[in-house]
Amino acid sequence: MAKQPETIFDFDVTKYIGEFKVPGFDLDALVASQRKNIEALTQANKLAFDGVQAAVKREIEILRQTLEEAATVTKELVEGVSPQEKITRQTELAKEAFERGVANARELSEIITKSNSQAIDLLNKRYVQLLDEVKETVSKIKAK
């Protein structure tokens, strides 16, 4: 019988499962398959994280641009122009700000959607591979 692990990190499932000899069961294939699953999840998480990081970076750029534009607009509106011109300019600025906001939201959404799509595609690919591995394993057991 295998020695009890001192900590959870010392636990080696292959040693315990290896003691139980099940005909047709390939422990190495199972471990390799699970390793591929973990690698796929790790890659998918990295893709998702990179997407979030790109979105945050872009949000910071948008905020910087917005603050610069706000300073310029404030200066424009304070200058001596007629009230009608101020209202016209404020209306134009509001329209521009709205259009920019929609464009920025769309851009951020596309960044996140792209990274999520890449992560889902990667996981989907691994899932299909896993099903092929199961099919192959069953075929091997059936052949014996």
N, C-alpha and C positions, 0 to 999 in steps of 0.2 A: 504494500500500500504506500502511496506517496506521502511524503512529509508535509505536514500542515504549513501553509505559508505564514510568515511572521506578520506581513502587512498585505494589504489588498494589492499592492503593486508587485508583490512576489508571486502572486497567483498565476499559474500557467495552466490554462484550461486544456492544452494539448496533452499534458502529462496525465491529467485525470481522465480525459476521454480515451487516451491511448491505452489505459488499463482495461477498458471494456472493448474487447475485440468483437466488432460487429461485422459479419461477413458482407463484403461488397461496399463497405463504408470507407471512403477515402478521406481520412482526416486532413492530410496535406492539401487536398483539393478544397476542402471546406475552409481551412485557414487562409489559403490563397484567395479564395472568393471573398471572404470577409475583409481581407486586407484591401482588395480592389474596391469593395463597397466603401470602406473608410477613406480611401484615397479619393474616390469620386465625391464623397460628401465634403471632404476637405477642399477640393478644387471648387466645388459649387459654392461653398461658404466664402472662399477667397474671391470668386467672381462677384458674388453679392456684395461683399465688403468693399471691393474696388469700385463697384457702381455707386454705393452710398458715399464713399470717399470722393468720387468724382462729382457727385451731386452737391455735396457740402462745399467743395472747392468752388464750384460754379456759383453756388448761393452767396459765398463770400465775395466773389467778383461782382455779382449783381448788386449786392449791398454797397460795395465801394462805389460802383458807378452811380447808384441811386443817390448816395450822399453827395457825390461831386455835382450831380445834376441839380439836386435840391439847393445847394449853395449858389449855383449859377442862377437858378430860377428865382430864388429869394432876392438876389441882387437886382435882377431884371424888374421884378414887381415893385421894388422899393423906389426905383428911379422915377423921376417926375414925368409921368404920362397921365393922360386923361383917364377918368374912371371907366369910360367906355372901352378904351384901349386895354385897361387892366382886366376888365371882364372878358374881353375877347381873348386876350393872352391866357388868362386862367382857364378858359374853356378849351383852348388849344392844348395847353399843358395837361389838363385832365384827360383829354382824349389820347394824347401821346403816352401818358403814364399808364392808362388802361391798356392800350395796345401793347406796350412794352411788357406790362405785367402778364398779359395773356401769353405773349411769345415766350417769356421767361418760364412760366409755368409749363408750357408745352415742352420746352427744351429740357427742363428738369425731369419731366415725366418720361420723355424719350430716353434719357440717360438711365433712369431706374428700370424702365421697361426692357431696355437692351440687356442690361446686366442680369436681370431676372430671367429673361428668355435664354440667355447663354447658360445660366445655372440649371434651368429646367431641362434644356437640351442635353446637357452633360449627364444629369441624373437619369433622364429617359434612356440615353444610350447605354448607361451602366445597367439599368433595369432590363433592357433587351438582352444584353450580354449575360446577365444573371439567369434569365429564363433559358437561354441557350446552354448555359453551364448545367442547369438542373436537368434539362432534356438529355444532355450528353451523359450525365451521371446515371440517370434512370436507364438509359440505353445500355450502359456498361453493366449495371447490376442485372438487367434483364438478360444480357448475353451470357452471364456466368451461370 
